[in-house]
Amino acid sequence: MDPLPRYRFERLVDEALASLPAELAPVLDNVVIRVVDRDPDEPDLLGLYEGVPHTERSGAEGPDVVSIFRLALCDACDDLDELTREVRITVIHELAHAAGIDDDRLHDLGWG
């Protein structure tokens, strides 16, 4: 689909955050979520978690960063409904990594 304007895309990310599973809500205390057009190294990447999973923190770490890639997500979707679903899945997926949940467990939970 054509790229959604940044303000509309950010609204989708906000809606995804508002609908987080209860297990992931505490992770938000130490995570910065940013919307970026594309990852420069992997232009098709939908999202990226950078940080130390909460299950491995010592307490001295700064905030983690979750990047949600607007143009890659728009490219991957055919319409607004699909984009809305994919943004939610991507936000949950990346925040789950911050919570220390690996890809296999994410798939078991239906979040990946």
PyMOL commands that set and color helices and strands:
alter all, ss='L'
color gray80, all
select helices_A, chain A and resi 6-18+22-30+54-56+70-76+80-98+103-109
alter helices_A, ss='H'
color red, helices_A
select strands_A, chain A and resi 31-36+47-50+64-69
alter strands_A, ss='S'
color yellow, strands_A
deselect
rebuild
show_as cartoon
